[in-house]
Amino acid sequence: MTAVDRTQLEAAAFRRLLKHLNKERPDVQNIDLMILAGFCRNCLSDWYREAAEAAGQPISKDAAREAIYGMPFAQWKAHYQQEATSEQLAAFDAAQRKHSTR
């Protein structure tokens, strides 16, 4: 497999992940992703922005979030983000403690 082939496959998998998170499962909250996986859509947008900067093509935080969410973040937040429950907040705190001790 060539480097170009690998990059194209990785890009396709990344686009599929975004489609899954934003079109098929917008009900999955970022806090739930953070609890279970240690990253969320905002993390993806930060990584996207960092990759753009490393490639010499800096973009704003808002532009990176729009690239990941598929719409302006404020719009996504208004449509899909729910207030975190006390159970989610407790699980998030426990996950943070567990992973910060490693």
C-alpha atoms as one frame of an Amber mdcrd trajectory, in Angstrom:
protein
   0.000   0.000   0.000   1.352   3.399  -0.912   1.374   6.367   1.424  -1.240
   8.040  -0.795  -3.482   4.969  -0.614  -3.121   4.868   3.158  -3.932   8.574
   3.469  -7.017   8.157   1.280  -8.228   5.210   3.375  -7.604   7.088   6.619
  -9.449  10.116   5.264 -12.393   7.941   4.209 -12.529   6.320   7.664 -12.370
   9.744   9.320 -15.222  11.058   7.145 -17.229   7.944   8.061 -16.593   8.572
  11.769 -17.828  12.146  11.423 -20.921  10.995   9.518 -21.636   8.420  12.206
 -21.243  10.917  15.050 -23.058  13.824  13.418 -25.716  12.289  11.193 -26.415
   8.843  12.584 -25.761   9.444  16.298 -26.054  13.135  17.165 -27.849  11.918
  20.300 -24.534  10.722  21.718 -23.380  13.576  23.880 -19.784  14.776  23.982
 -19.633  14.066  27.717 -20.574  10.427  27.030 -17.778  10.182  24.474 -15.357
  11.689  26.992 -16.432   9.216  29.685 -16.126   6.161  27.460 -13.395   7.054
  24.981 -11.502   9.973  26.464 -12.201  12.213  23.473 -15.148  13.992  21.894
 -16.076  16.037  18.852 -14.318  19.073  20.342 -11.130  17.031  20.723 -11.411
  16.010  17.074 -11.758  19.659  16.089  -8.675  20.556  18.147  -6.690  17.766
  16.476  -7.959  18.929  13.076  -6.865  22.495  13.812  -3.466  21.318  15.055
  -2.979  19.237  11.884  -3.886  22.241   9.740  -1.378  24.397  11.610   1.317
  21.717  11.243   0.623  21.663   7.508   1.075  25.432   7.317  -2.639  26.059
   6.798  -3.847  27.483  10.104  -7.588  27.703  10.665  -9.640  29.174  13.466
 -11.178  27.207  16.298 -14.641  27.988  14.889 -13.674  26.818  11.390 -12.238
  23.586  12.789 -15.368  22.919  14.812 -17.559  23.557  11.781 -15.454  21.093
   9.777 -15.975  18.436  12.449 -19.602  19.134  13.394 -20.721  19.748   9.800
 -22.326  23.038  10.846 -21.443  25.988  13.069 -20.861  24.748  16.609 -23.506
  27.061  18.089 -26.088  25.596  15.719 -25.115  22.006  16.569 -25.143  22.827
  20.271 -28.627  24.375  20.046 -30.005  21.364  18.174 -28.309  18.453  19.906
 -26.456  19.272  23.116 -28.265  18.504  26.325 -27.437  19.639  29.825 -25.173
  17.080  31.498 -26.897  15.057  34.181 -25.463  14.635  37.659 -24.771  10.991
  36.745 -22.825  12.024  33.633 -20.829  14.598  35.579 -19.984  12.021  38.276
 -18.956   9.466  35.636 -16.854  12.094  33.868 -15.083  13.011  37.119 -14.438
   9.327  37.867 -13.061   8.747  34.374 -10.804  11.782  34.670  -9.447  10.551
  38.010  -8.913   7.036  36.662  -7.026   8.159  33.584  -5.000  10.888  35.258
  -3.375   8.363  37.615  -1.810   6.339  34.795
